[in-house]
Amino acid sequence: MISSRGAYVGPALEPRVIGKTLKYKLEQEHLLRRLASALVLQWDELPDALQDLIIDQAALVEDREGGASEARDIENFVRGAKTCALTKMPADQRG
């Protein structure tokens, strides 16, 4: 959350695993994949406790398809994910 001064303000409550799942339309799935990819790319910058919480939440949510649903499988995926450079960096991101 951003304050009126433009500074980052942390959440009002401590993050915790919740007993909910995400509902989205099939045509929105590409947005979810982009968000998940961004999260994995920033993974090592997140505090360990938040990493653990996200993995536990990922193991709990339902999915349209079968696949890895154990926390250990999800953690192995995140730790083993390969990255590659963008073919063309957006103009506003070039340094």
N, C-alpha and C positions, 0 to 999 in steps of 0.2 A: 504494500500500500504506500502511496506517496502523500506526504503532508502538503498543506497549502504553500509551504516554502520550497517544495520540490525535493525534500529529503525523504529517504526511505524510512518508513516506520514499520516495525515488525508486527506480526499478527497480535490481536488482543488476547487470544487464547493460545495455549501451547498446542502445537500440532499433535494429533493422535490418530490412530487407526480408527476408522468409522465403519459401521456395518451398512455401507451403501455401495451401489455400483453405478456406473455411468451409462446413461441411455443417450444414444445418438443415432442419426440417420445414416444409412449406408453411404450416401453421397458426402457425408462429413468425415468419413473414416480417414481420408488423406490428411485432414487437419489434425486428427488425433495422432497419426503416424509422425507428422512433422513435430508436434509438441513432444512426443516421446523421444524422437531423435535428438531434439534440442536438450532435453533433460539428460540423456545419456552422455552427450558431449560435454555437459557441465558437471557431470557426476563427481569428479574428483575435487571440485571446488566446494561441494556441499559438506556440512558437518556430518560426522559419522552417525550421530543419532538420527539425523534427518534421512540419511541414506537407508538406515535400518527400517525406519518408519515407512518410507516409500516402498521398499521391497515387501514389507509385511502387508501393506495396503494392496499392492499389486497382486499378491498371492490370494487375497480375499475377494477381489472384485470378480464379477462374472464376465465371460467373453462369449462372443457369438460362435467362436470355433473352439475346438479342443486345443490342447497344447500345454506347454509348461505352466503349471499352476502352483508348484511348490516353491517356497521362498528360496531354497538352495538353487533350483534351476534358474530362477529369475536373476539371482545374484551372479551366478556363473555367466549368464548371458551378458549382463551389464559389464562385468569385469573383462570378458573376452571380446567385446564388440570392437570391430576394426573401424578406423576412421580414415578418411582421405580428404585431400584439399578440394575446395570448390574449384570448378573449372574456370569460373569468372566471379571474382569478388565484387559485390555491389559497390558502386561508386562512393556511397556515403560511409563505407566500412574500410576503404583503403587508407593506409597510413603513411 
